[in-house]
Amino acid sequence: MPETTSKDFVISRVFNAPRELVWQCFTDPVRMKQWWGPKGFKVHHSKMDLRPGGFYHYGMEAPDGTPMWGKMVYREITPPERIVFINSFSDENGGVTRHPMAPSWPLEMMSIFAFEDAPGGKTRFTVRWSPHNTTETESKTFDEGRDSMTMGWSGTLEKLEAYLTKAV
C-alpha cells in the first residue's frame, strides 16, 4: 500500500496535575477504564500489556449503546515522557477492523503521546496523530475529519481533566 502524506493532527492540553500522575492515567488499565474515550462513552473492557510490542485493548459503549473496540500496539515507551503506538479499531478479540461509522477511515493511526512538565507542577499533554500505511482515500478521509477529531479528543481530554481533579 503506498504511503500518502497528510498533515498531522495535534491537540494539547495543560492539566493541573503532576506529570507522573498524568502518565499513570495512560499506563494503568484500571485508571484508563475510568476516563478513556469520547464524552458519553463508557469503557467496559481494559486490558494492557505495557511494553514495546505490547498492546492496550479496550471495549467501549457509545451513548446509544453501540459497542466499539479499539487497540493500541506500543512501539516506544519512555517513562514519563512519551508513548508511541499504532492505534486502530478492533473487534472483541483484538483483530484490526474498519471504523464502524466511517469505512474509509485509515485502518491504522500513528499516535504519539507526549508528557511535559509545565510551570506550577502542571503537565502539558500533547497528542500527535497521523494516518499510517494509508490509501489516498483514507488520507483524504483523515484530512476531512479534523473537526470530528477535535471534538472527540476535546471530550476525551475533558474526561481526563475531570478524573485528575478527583485523583490528585
LUMDRENMAR-80516 format. One line per 3 residues: number of its first residue (from 1); for each residue x, y, z of C-alpha. Coordinates in steps of 0.25 Angstrom, whole numbers. Layout:
NUM = X,Y,Z  ...
This chain:
1 = 0,0,0  6,13,-4  9,23,8
4 = 2,36,6  4,49,13  -6,57,22
7 = -3,68,32  -2,62,46  -14,65,55
10 = -9,71,68  -16,75,81  -10,79,94
13 = -16,82,108  -9,86,121  -14,79,133
16 = -13,83,147  -7,70,152  8,65,153
19 = 14,58,140  15,45,148  0,45,151
22 = -4,48,136  6,37,132  -1,27,141
25 = -14,31,135  -9,25,121  -1,13,127
28 = -10,7,137  -22,0,131  -31,2,143
31 = -29,17,142  -31,17,127  -44,10,129
34 = -49,21,138  -48,32,127  -43,28,114
37 = -51,31,101  -60,42,96  -71,49,104
40 = -82,39,107  -75,27,104  -72,17,115
43 = -61,7,115  -65,-7,119  -52,-15,115
46 = -38,-10,118  -26,-20,116  -12,-15,115
49 = 2,-21,113  11,-8,114  24,-11,107
52 = 29,-9,93  21,-19,84  10,-20,95
55 = -4,-14,94  -15,-8,100  -29,-14,96
58 = -41,-7,100  -56,-8,98  -66,4,100
61 = -81,6,99  -85,18,91  -96,27,97
64 = -107,20,88  -102,6,93  -93,3,81
67 = -81,-6,85  -68,-1,80  -54,-7,81
70 = -40,-1,80  -26,-6,81  -12,1,82
73 = 1,-6,79  12,0,86  25,3,79
76 = 32,12,89  30,15,103  39,25,110
79 = 34,28,124  29,38,128  31,46,114
82 = 26,39,102  17,27,97  17,24,82
85 = 7,13,77  -1,9,65  -16,11,68
88 = -27,4,61  -42,0,63  -43,-15,66
91 = -52,-26,69  -55,-32,82  -43,-42,80
94 = -33,-31,77  -33,-32,61  -32,-19,53
97 = -45,-15,47  -51,-3,40  -57,9,47
100 = -71,5,50  -77,18,45  -66,23,35
103 = -62,11,26  -51,20,18  -44,24,32
106 = -30,19,32  -28,5,37  -16,10,45
109 = -12,23,52  2,26,57  0,32,71
112 = 10,40,79  6,44,93  16,54,99
115 = 16,58,114  24,70,118  25,77,132
118 = 18,91,132  20,102,142  13,101,155
121 = 14,86,156  5,84,144  6,75,132
124 = 5,78,117  0,66,109  0,66,94
127 = -6,56,84  0,55,70  -8,47,61
130 = -5,43,46  -10,32,37  -1,21,35
133 = 0,12,23  -12,18,17  -18,19,3
136 = -21,33,-4  -36,31,0  -32,28,15
139 = -23,40,15  -34,49,10  -44,44,20
142 = -34,47,31  -31,61,26  -46,64,25
145 = -49,58,39  -41,69,47  -54,75,53
148 = -58,62,57  -44,58,63  -44,72,70
151 = -58,69,76  -54,54,80  -41,58,86
154 = -46,70,93  -57,62,100  -47,51,104
157 = -37,61,110  -49,67,118  -52,54,123
160 = -37,52,127  -37,66,134  -50,62,142
163 = -43,49,146  -30,56,150  -38,66,159
166 = -43,54,167  -29,47,166  -20,58,171
